[in-house]
Amino acid sequence: MNPLQQIDALLPEQCIGQLGQRRQSRREVMPDIDDLCVSRGAIEGRHLWLNTPFLGGGRIFVSDTLLAAMRAKELKGFVVREVREL
């Protein structure tokens, strides 16, 4: 997959670290371990995107609808982690 759509949907102040602390800025967000949160309004109607600016590392975001379709087709090789929306 090569998603070309890049949007700024991350809500860093709503992201929560391992010890329950809220992040203050995008630079503090640790995408591999934090409870991430994105803007529902920013992602509405989208199914596949990259968040920018972000920390990179091949993190692709998909909608629940696309994820369900991928699972129905029994596609393998994806590590999926749920992300909150506000």
C-alpha angles and dihedrals in degrees: 000000000000110000110196096182111099122184136168101238103137116115101203094184089058095049113103126210127220093269093050096260119143115234118243100202143011090258091062095053114108103199096193095056110016125094096248126211129195134190111264090205093054095050098039111131094009124117106179128024149138120235113235135224089029141128094271119211097142096292107162121186121214133183123248088248094055092044091053090050091049091050092047088055088047093235111177137199100062126121105209128196124177117240124201122239129209 
